[in-house]
Amino acid sequence: MKKKAYAQAGVDIDLGNAVKSKLPKLLASTHRSEVLGKIGGFGGLFALKASQYKQPVLVSSVDGVGTKLKIAFAMNKHNTVGADLVNHCVGDIAVMGAEPLFFLDYIGTGKLDAKVFPQLISGFAKACKENRCALIGGETAQMPDFYAPGEYDVSGTIVGVVEKSNLLDGKGIKKGDRLIGIASSGLHTNGYSLARKIFLEKMGLELDSKPAGLKTTLGAELLKVHISYGNVIQMLLKKYNQPKAPRVLKGFAHITGGGFIDNIPRVLPRNCDAAVERGSWPVLPIFKLIQESGLIDESEIYQVFNMGVGMVALVSGQQADAVLDDIKKMKHKAWHIGEVVSGTGVTKMV
């Protein structure tokens, strides 16, 4: 059979339809009762149960995974970056107290690869299921000559909901509140341009090499999945932030691009600083390797990387020990890493 003209130009619609035909079964694992319609429509449908809220506030976020994709391309492993994207987006709305409702993905590529596409979608679906978030649709764009062969880009949009009275805005944060750091798995989705330059260019390492200090290969270390903090944050909020009672959990900071220096101030009032105590948690070996091999100043390293702490909770000082214990009971490593002090709304590494 003669190949269709559009396929000859690089866009194979029939292949796209064949690959996507397997999606409904995979996406069914992420189903929530509020989802209407079916995959493949012009838009995803989600019937918000507004009666469960007095003043529901929708919280949305969109993001990508940056040049971590370059590691996925090199290792031909693509399911982890799909999970990374979902978990990153969940963290960005969880800090405001929002429960994730649904997620949509975008995949742009030069030529659709029937082996790569299912891996990406399986990563999205797995993470959505774990976060009780429905995967209700997306877009796959085939753009020949736009991407290098074997490469693609992904982005995701998430929508969640929170009761307006429960919205976390940091207004109650004050001097004496404590900082609790919750462990990351590694770089998560930030700092990869610098990390790749140090490891692959400056040090000349291969992704299958095993540098001193790491328990796995460099490639496996760099592809570790971004931890999701959505479930632990929801559990803590339900237990400690009771209606009409003083808030125990004052705010959260997702330690993504900008590290500690730029992210914690996003929730601080103007008259407070966050004093983060270096040495109060075990810095992961991958970050030590980056800092030492790249000769990165301490003033910069905490602005680029999470250093082993992916989420920071700002908690009432009197309840900080109890909150820390509950986080650990949920199988997350966590530590007291500092306190809120008088200041001008900045992070200080002390």
C-alpha positions as CSV (number, residue, x, y, z in Angstrom):
1,M,0.0,0.0,0.0
2,K,1.3,3.4,-0.9
3,K,2.4,5.5,2.0
4,K,0.1,8.5,2.6
5,A,1.5,11.9,1.6
6,Y,1.3,13.3,5.2
7,A,3.2,10.3,6.5
8,Q,5.8,10.8,3.8
9,A,6.1,14.4,5.2
10,G,6.8,12.9,8.6
11,V,3.3,13.0,10.3
12,D,1.8,9.5,10.5
13,I,-1.8,9.9,11.6
14,D,-2.6,6.2,11.3
15,L,0.3,5.3,13.6
16,G,-0.8,7.9,16.1
17,N,-4.3,6.5,16.1
18,A,-3.0,3.0,16.5
19,V,-0.9,3.9,19.5
20,K,-3.6,6.0,21.1
21,S,-6.1,3.2,20.7
22,K,-4.5,1.5,23.7
23,L,-4.9,4.5,26.0
24,P,-8.5,4.0,27.4
25,K,-7.5,0.8,29.3
26,L,-4.4,2.4,30.7
27,L,-6.1,5.6,31.7
28,A,-8.9,3.8,33.4
29,S,-6.6,3.1,36.3
30,T,-6.7,6.9,37.0
31,H,-10.5,7.2,36.9
32,R,-12.4,9.3,39.4
33,S,-16.2,9.4,39.6
34,E,-16.2,13.0,38.5
35,V,-14.8,12.2,35.1
36,L,-17.3,12.4,32.3
37,G,-17.0,11.4,28.6
38,K,-14.2,9.4,27.1
39,I,-10.6,9.9,26.1
40,G,-10.3,11.3,22.6
41,G,-12.9,14.1,22.8
42,F,-12.1,17.7,22.0
43,G,-11.9,18.4,25.7
44,G,-11.7,16.5,29.0
45,L,-14.8,16.6,31.2
46,F,-14.7,16.8,35.0
47,A,-17.9,17.4,37.1
48,L,-16.6,19.1,40.2
49,K,-18.7,18.1,43.3
50,A,-19.1,21.7,44.4
51,S,-21.7,20.8,47.0
52,Q,-18.8,19.3,49.1
53,Y,-17.3,22.8,49.5
54,K,-18.6,26.1,50.8
55,Q,-16.3,28.2,48.6
56,P,-14.2,25.9,46.3
57,V,-11.1,27.4,44.8
58,L,-9.5,25.8,41.8
59,V,-5.7,25.7,41.8
60,S,-3.8,25.1,38.6
61,S,-0.2,24.7,37.5
62,V,1.7,23.9,34.4
63,D,5.3,22.6,34.2
64,G,7.9,20.4,32.4
65,V,10.9,18.4,33.4
66,G,13.6,20.4,31.7
67,T,16.8,18.8,30.4
68,K,16.3,15.7,32.5
69,L,14.8,14.5,29.3
70,K,18.3,14.4,27.8
71,I,19.1,11.6,30.3
72,A,16.0,9.7,29.4
73,F,16.9,9.9,25.7
74,A,20.4,8.7,26.3
75,M,19.2,5.8,28.5
76,N,16.1,5.0,26.4
77,K,14.0,5.0,29.5
78,H,10.9,7.1,29.4
79,N,8.4,6.1,32.0
80,T,10.2,7.8,34.9
81,V,10.0,11.3,33.4
82,G,6.3,10.9,32.9
83,A,5.9,10.2,36.6
84,D,8.3,13.1,37.4
85,L,6.0,15.5,35.6
86,V,2.9,14.5,37.4
87,N,4.6,14.5,40.9
88,H,6.2,17.9,40.2
89,C,2.8,19.4,39.3
90,V,1.1,17.8,42.3
91,G,3.7,19.4,44.6
92,D,3.2,22.8,43.1
93,I,-0.5,22.9,44.0
94,A,-0.2,20.8,47.2
95,V,1.7,23.7,48.8
96,M,-1.5,25.8,48.6
97,G,-3.5,23.0,50.3
98,A,-5.1,21.8,47.1
99,E,-6.1,18.2,46.4
100,P,-5.3,17.2,42.8
101,L,-8.3,16.6,40.6
102,F,-7.2,16.0,37.0
103,F,-4.1,16.2,34.8
104,L,-3.5,16.8,31.1
105,D,-0.3,16.1,29.2
106,Y,1.4,17.5,26.1
107,I,4.0,15.6,24.1
108,G,5.8,17.2,21.2
109,T,8.1,15.1,19.0
110,G,9.5,15.0,15.5
111,K,8.4,11.5,14.8
112,L,6.1,9.4,17.0
113,D,7.9,6.4,18.4
114,A,5.4,3.5,19.1
115,K,7.8,2.2,21.8
116,V,8.4,5.5,23.6
117,F,4.9,6.9,23.7
118,P,3.4,4.1,25.8
119,Q,6.2,4.4,28.3
120,L,5.5,8.1,28.8
121,I,1.8,7.6,29.2
122,S,2.3,4.7,31.6
123,G,4.4,7.0,33.7
124,F,1.7,9.7,33.7
125,A,-0.9,7.1,34.6
126,K,1.0,5.4,37.4
127,A,1.7,8.7,39.1
128,C,-1.9,10.0,38.6
129,K,-3.2,6.8,40.2
130,E,-0.9,7.2,43.2
131,N,-2.0,10.8,43.6
132,R,-5.7,10.0,43.1
133,C,-5.6,12.4,40.1
134,A,-7.5,11.6,36.9
135,L,-5.6,11.7,33.6
136,I,-8.4,13.0,31.4
137,G,-6.6,14.0,28.2
138,G,-3.7,15.5,26.4
139,E,-2.1,16.4,23.1
140,T,0.5,14.6,21.0
141,A,2.0,16.8,18.3
142,Q,4.1,15.3,15.5
143,M,6.4,18.1,14.2
144,P,9.0,16.7,11.8
145,D,12.2,18.7,11.5
146,F,11.4,20.6,14.7
147,Y,13.0,18.1,17.2
148,A,16.2,16.2,16.8
149,P,15.7,12.5,16.0
150,G,14.7,10.4,19.0
151,E,13.9,13.5,21.1
152,Y,10.6,15.0,22.4
153,D,9.4,17.5,25.0
154,V,6.6,17.1,27.6
155,S,4.6,19.4,29.7
156,G,1.7,18.9,32.0
157,T,-1.2,20.9,33.4
158,I,-2.8,20.0,36.7
159,V,-6.0,21.3,38.3
160,G,-6.9,20.8,42.0
161,V,-9.3,22.2,44.5
162,V,-9.2,23.6,48.0
163,E,-11.7,25.1,50.3
164,K,-11.1,28.9,50.3
165,S,-10.9,29.0,54.1
166,N,-8.2,26.3,54.0
167,L,-6.1,27.9,51.3
168,L,-2.5,28.2,52.5
169,D,-1.0,31.6,51.8
170,G,1.7,32.0,54.5
171,K,-0.1,34.9,56.2
172,G,0.1,33.2,59.6
173,I,3.8,32.5,59.5
174,K,5.6,34.3,62.4
175,K,8.9,34.3,64.3
176,G,9.4,31.1,66.2
177,D,7.7,28.8,63.7
178,R,9.8,25.8,62.7
179,L,11.0,24.5,59.3
180,I,10.6,20.8,58.6
181,G,12.4,19.4,55.5
182,I,11.0,16.4,53.8
183,A,13.5,14.3,51.8
184,S,13.9,14.3,48.1
185,S,15.0,11.3,46.0
186,G,17.7,13.3,44.2
187,L,17.7,16.2,41.7
188,H,14.0,15.7,41.0
189,T,13.5,17.9,37.9
190,N,15.8,20.8,38.5
191,G,19.5,21.6,37.9
192,Y,20.1,19.1,35.1
193,S,21.7,21.5,32.7
194,L,24.5,22.2,35.3
195,A,24.7,18.6,36.4
196,R,25.0,17.3,32.9
197,K,27.7,19.8,32.1
198,I,29.7,18.8,35.2
199,F,29.3,15.0,34.9
200,L,29.3,14.5,31.1
201,E,31.5,17.3,29.9
202,K,33.9,18.4,32.7
203,M,34.3,15.0,34.3
204,G,33.8,13.0,31.0
205,L,31.7,10.4,32.8
206,E,29.4,7.9,31.0
207,L,25.9,7.3,32.2
208,D,26.6,3.7,32.9
209,S,29.6,4.6,35.1
210,K,29.4,4.4,38.9
211,P,31.2,7.3,40.5
212,A,32.6,6.9,44.0
213,G,29.9,7.7,46.6
214,L,27.0,6.6,44.5
215,K,25.2,3.2,45.1
216,T,24.0,3.0,41.5
217,T,25.1,4.1,38.0
218,L,25.1,7.8,37.2
219,G,22.3,7.4,34.8
220,A,20.1,5.6,37.2
221,E,20.8,8.2,39.9
222,L,19.9,11.0,37.6
223,L,16.6,9.3,36.5
224,K,15.3,8.8,40.1
225,V,11.7,9.7,40.2
226,H,10.5,13.0,41.7
227,I,8.9,12.2,45.1
228,S,5.2,13.1,45.4
229,Y,4.3,15.1,48.5
230,G,0.6,15.4,47.8
231,N,-0.7,12.6,50.0
232,V,1.4,13.4,53.0
233,I,0.5,17.1,52.9
234,Q,-3.2,16.3,52.6
235,M,-2.9,13.9,55.6
236,L,-1.2,16.6,57.7
237,L,-3.7,19.3,56.8
238,K,-6.7,17.1,57.7
239,K,-5.1,16.3,61.1
240,Y,-3.7,19.6,62.2
241,N,-5.5,22.4,60.4
242,Q,-8.9,22.0,61.9
243,P,-11.7,24.5,61.1
244,K,-11.9,27.6,63.4
245,A,-8.7,26.4,65.2
246,P,-5.3,28.1,65.0
247,R,-3.3,26.7,62.1
248,V,-0.5,24.4,62.9
249,L,0.7,24.1,59.3
250,K,1.3,27.7,58.1
251,G,2.8,27.0,54.7
252,F,4.8,24.8,52.4
253,A,7.6,25.5,49.9
254,H,8.3,23.1,47.1
255,I,12.0,23.1,46.6
256,T,12.2,23.2,42.8
257,G,14.1,25.6,40.5
258,G,15.6,28.3,42.7
259,G,16.3,25.9,45.5
260,F,15.9,27.2,49.1
261,I,16.9,30.7,48.3
262,D,14.1,31.5,45.9
263,N,11.3,29.1,46.9
264,I,10.9,29.6,50.7
265,P,10.5,33.4,50.4
266,R,7.4,32.8,48.1
267,V,5.4,31.9,51.3
268,L,7.1,34.2,53.8
269,P,5.6,37.4,55.1
270,R,7.7,40.5,54.6
271,N,8.8,40.8,58.2
272,C,10.2,37.2,58.5
273,D,13.2,35.3,57.2
274,A,13.7,31.6,57.0
275,A,16.9,30.6,58.8
276,V,17.9,27.2,57.3
277,E,20.5,25.3,59.2
278,R,23.1,23.7,57.0
279,G,24.1,20.3,58.3
280,S,20.7,19.6,59.9
281,W,20.0,16.9,57.3
282,P,22.2,14.5,55.4
283,V,23.0,16.0,52.0
284,L,22.7,13.3,49.3
285,P,25.9,12.1,47.8
286,I,24.9,13.2,44.3
287,F,24.9,16.8,45.5
288,K,28.3,16.5,47.2
289,L,29.7,15.1,44.0
290,I,28.2,18.0,42.0
291,Q,29.5,20.6,44.4
292,E,33.0,19.2,44.7
293,S,33.5,18.3,41.0
294,G,32.0,21.5,39.7
295,L,33.6,23.8,42.3
296,I,30.2,25.3,43.1
297,D,30.0,27.9,45.8
298,E,27.7,27.2,48.7
299,S,26.0,30.5,48.0
300,E,24.9,29.1,44.7
301,I,24.4,25.4,45.3
302,Y,21.4,26.0,47.6
303,Q,19.9,28.2,44.9
304,V,20.1,25.6,42.2
305,F,19.5,22.2,43.9
306,N,17.3,20.8,46.6
307,M,20.3,19.2,48.3
308,G,18.2,16.3,49.6
309,V,15.1,18.3,50.7
310,G,12.2,18.4,48.3
311,M,9.6,20.1,50.4
312,V,9.7,22.4,53.4
313,A,6.9,22.7,55.9
314,L,6.6,25.9,58.0
315,V,5.0,24.7,61.2
316,S,3.9,26.2,64.6
317,G,6.8,25.7,66.9
318,Q,4.8,24.0,69.6
319,Q,3.5,21.3,67.3
320,A,6.7,20.8,65.2
321,D,7.8,17.6,66.9
322,A,4.4,16.0,66.5
323,V,4.2,17.0,62.8
324,L,7.7,15.6,62.2
325,D,6.8,12.3,63.8
326,D,3.7,11.9,61.6
327,I,5.7,12.6,58.4
328,K,8.1,9.9,59.4
329,K,5.1,7.5,60.0
330,M,4.1,8.0,56.4
331,K,7.5,6.6,55.3
332,H,9.1,9.9,54.4
333,K,12.5,10.9,55.8
334,A,12.3,14.3,57.4
335,W,14.2,16.6,59.8
336,H,14.0,19.9,61.7
337,I,16.0,22.1,59.4
338,G,15.6,25.6,60.8
339,E,13.2,28.3,62.1
340,V,11.5,31.5,61.2
341,V,13.2,34.6,62.4
342,S,12.6,38.4,62.1
343,G,13.7,39.8,58.8
344,T,12.8,41.0,55.4
345,G,11.3,37.9,53.7
346,V,14.5,36.1,52.6
347,T,16.1,32.7,53.1
348,K,19.4,32.7,55.1
349,M,21.6,29.6,55.1
350,V,23.2,29.5,58.6
